[in-house]
Amino acid sequence: MRPTARTKLAGLTTALVLAGAGMAATAGPATAQPAPLAPLSGAFHPIINSGNGKCLQPEGGSAGEATIVQATCNGSITQQWLFLNRSGSTYHIINQFSGLCMYMNGPVAAGSPISQVRCTSVSNEDWSSVAPPAVSVRVMSQAGHRNTNLCIAVPDGQPTEGLPVEILDCTSGDDAQNWVIGLF
């Protein structure tokens, strides 16, 4: 069977996650325990809101399909994301812990939630931005393989712990839509 773009992307995602997983074991006196997962230096980065300083992560630190929420930055791998270049300034944003892609989960319209799902080649997983490290950027949906002028945003810039982020009309100078990538 010939590999498709989907299977190649899934294989690359798995390889990247496993490479950063620190699969070595730490020997203890009685049993061997898996080493804690550690971020790949220079590849996975936190995505931090410029307005409230909260980081993006899957709800509850989930490794499965879940809503993307803001949470107090803690350096965990659930808050680490890889910007995988698809072409030009278009990226898949992959969570290090889950290996899943950030996805606009709804119609191409303001108010649609953001989730993490299995990575495929669907355009709702495409985002444009400046690759990390960057000082402060907006992250725009490329659903339908076009600039949508819809950006990942914190609703009303609220600092509420666990608040789901969503897609809103991009507005310049709005800290609720500005993200610091790679500095923690």
C-alpha positions as CSV (number, residue, x, y, z in Angstrom):
1,M,0.0,0.0,0.0
2,R,1.4,3.4,-0.9
3,P,1.8,5.9,1.9
4,T,-0.5,8.9,1.7
5,A,0.1,12.5,3.0
6,R,-2.0,11.6,6.0
7,T,0.0,8.6,6.9
8,K,3.3,10.4,6.3
9,L,2.1,13.3,8.6
10,A,0.9,10.9,11.3
11,G,4.3,9.1,11.1
12,L,6.2,12.3,11.4
13,T,4.1,13.5,14.3
14,T,4.6,10.2,16.1
15,A,8.4,10.4,15.5
16,L,8.6,13.9,16.8
17,V,6.5,13.1,19.9
18,L,8.6,10.0,20.6
19,A,11.9,11.8,20.0
20,G,10.9,14.4,22.6
21,A,9.5,11.8,25.0
22,G,12.8,10.8,26.6
23,M,11.9,7.1,26.2
24,A,14.9,6.1,28.4
25,A,14.2,4.4,31.7
26,T,15.5,5.6,35.0
27,A,16.7,2.6,37.1
28,G,15.7,2.6,40.7
29,P,16.7,0.2,43.4
30,A,13.7,-2.1,42.8
31,T,12.0,-1.2,39.5
32,A,12.7,0.7,36.4
33,Q,10.4,3.8,35.8
34,P,9.9,5.6,32.6
35,A,11.7,9.0,32.5
36,P,9.5,12.0,32.5
37,L,8.7,13.5,29.2
38,A,10.9,16.5,28.4
39,P,10.4,19.2,25.7
40,L,12.6,19.1,22.7
41,S,14.8,22.2,22.9
42,G,14.0,24.5,20.0
43,A,11.0,22.5,18.6
44,F,8.2,22.6,21.1
45,H,7.1,25.9,22.7
46,P,4.5,27.3,25.0
47,I,1.9,29.6,23.5
48,I,1.3,32.4,26.0
49,N,-1.4,35.1,25.7
50,S,0.1,38.6,25.7
51,G,-2.9,40.1,27.6
52,N,-3.2,37.7,30.6
53,G,0.0,35.6,30.6
54,K,-1.9,32.3,30.4
55,C,-0.7,29.3,28.3
56,L,-2.7,27.2,25.8
57,Q,-3.2,23.5,26.7
58,P,-5.8,20.8,26.1
59,E,-8.6,20.8,28.7
60,G,-7.6,18.8,31.7
61,G,-4.2,18.1,30.2
62,S,-5.9,15.5,28.0
63,A,-4.0,13.3,25.6
64,G,-7.3,12.7,23.6
65,E,-9.5,14.9,21.6
66,A,-10.3,18.0,23.8
67,T,-11.0,21.7,23.8
68,I,-8.0,24.0,24.0
69,V,-8.2,26.2,27.1
70,Q,-6.0,28.8,28.8
71,A,-4.2,27.8,32.0
72,T,-1.6,29.1,34.3
73,C,1.8,28.5,32.6
74,N,3.6,25.7,34.4
75,G,6.2,24.4,31.9
76,S,4.5,21.0,31.5
77,I,4.5,19.2,28.1
78,T,0.7,19.6,27.9
79,Q,1.6,23.3,27.3
80,Q,4.2,22.7,24.6
81,W,3.4,23.1,20.9
82,L,5.3,22.4,17.7
83,F,4.7,24.6,14.6
84,L,5.1,22.1,11.8
85,N,5.5,24.0,8.5
86,R,3.1,22.8,5.8
87,S,4.0,25.5,3.2
88,G,5.0,29.1,3.3
89,S,3.6,30.6,6.5
90,T,1.0,27.8,7.0
91,Y,1.5,25.4,10.0
92,H,0.0,22.5,11.8
93,I,0.2,23.2,15.6
94,I,0.9,19.9,17.4
95,N,0.7,19.3,21.1
96,Q,3.8,17.6,22.5
97,F,2.0,15.5,25.1
98,S,-0.8,14.2,22.9
99,G,0.7,14.4,19.4
100,L,-2.7,15.9,18.3
101,C,-3.2,19.0,16.1
102,M,-4.9,22.2,16.9
103,Y,-8.2,22.3,15.0
104,M,-10.9,24.9,14.4
105,N,-13.9,22.8,15.6
106,G,-16.9,24.4,13.9
107,P,-17.9,26.6,11.0
108,V,-15.5,29.1,9.6
109,A,-17.0,31.9,11.7
110,A,-16.3,33.9,14.8
111,G,-17.1,32.0,18.0
112,S,-16.0,28.6,16.8
113,P,-14.1,26.7,19.4
114,I,-10.5,25.3,19.1
115,S,-9.8,21.7,19.9
116,Q,-7.1,19.1,19.4
117,V,-7.8,16.2,17.1
118,R,-5.8,13.5,15.2
119,C,-3.7,15.2,12.6
120,T,-4.9,14.9,9.0
121,S,-4.7,17.2,6.0
122,V,-8.0,19.0,6.6
123,S,-7.7,22.8,6.3
124,N,-9.3,23.4,9.7
125,E,-5.9,22.3,11.1
126,D,-4.0,24.9,9.1
127,W,-2.8,28.1,10.8
128,S,-0.7,31.0,9.7
129,S,1.7,32.8,11.9
130,V,5.4,33.6,12.3
131,A,7.3,30.5,13.3
132,P,8.6,30.4,16.8
133,P,10.5,31.9,18.5
134,A,8.7,35.2,17.9
135,V,8.0,38.1,20.2
136,S,4.2,38.5,19.8
137,V,2.1,37.1,17.0
138,R,-1.5,36.5,15.9
139,V,-2.4,32.9,14.9
140,M,-4.9,33.0,12.0
141,S,-7.1,30.1,10.8
142,Q,-6.4,29.0,7.2
143,A,-9.6,26.9,6.9
144,G,-10.7,26.5,3.3
145,H,-7.0,27.0,2.4
146,R,-7.4,30.8,2.6
147,N,-6.8,33.7,4.9
148,T,-10.0,33.8,7.0
149,N,-9.2,36.9,9.1
150,L,-10.2,34.8,12.1
151,C,-7.6,34.5,14.9
152,I,-7.2,32.4,18.0
153,A,-8.4,34.6,20.9
154,V,-9.3,34.7,24.5
155,P,-12.9,35.7,24.7
156,D,-13.0,39.3,26.0
157,G,-9.4,38.9,27.2
158,Q,-10.7,37.2,30.4
159,P,-8.0,35.7,32.7
160,T,-10.3,32.9,33.8
161,E,-8.5,29.6,34.5
162,G,-9.7,26.8,32.1
163,L,-11.5,29.3,29.7
164,P,-11.8,27.8,26.2
165,V,-10.2,29.9,23.5
166,E,-12.1,30.5,20.2
167,I,-11.8,32.0,16.8
168,L,-12.7,35.7,16.6
169,D,-12.3,38.4,13.9
170,C,-8.7,39.4,13.8
171,T,-8.2,42.9,15.2
172,S,-4.8,44.6,15.4
173,G,-3.5,45.7,18.8
174,D,-5.9,43.3,20.7
175,D,-3.8,41.5,23.4
176,A,-6.5,38.8,23.6
177,Q,-5.3,37.7,20.1
178,N,-1.6,38.3,20.6
179,W,0.5,35.3,21.6
180,V,4.1,35.0,22.7
181,I,5.6,31.8,21.4
182,G,8.6,30.1,22.9
183,L,9.4,32.1,25.9
184,F,8.8,30.6,29.4
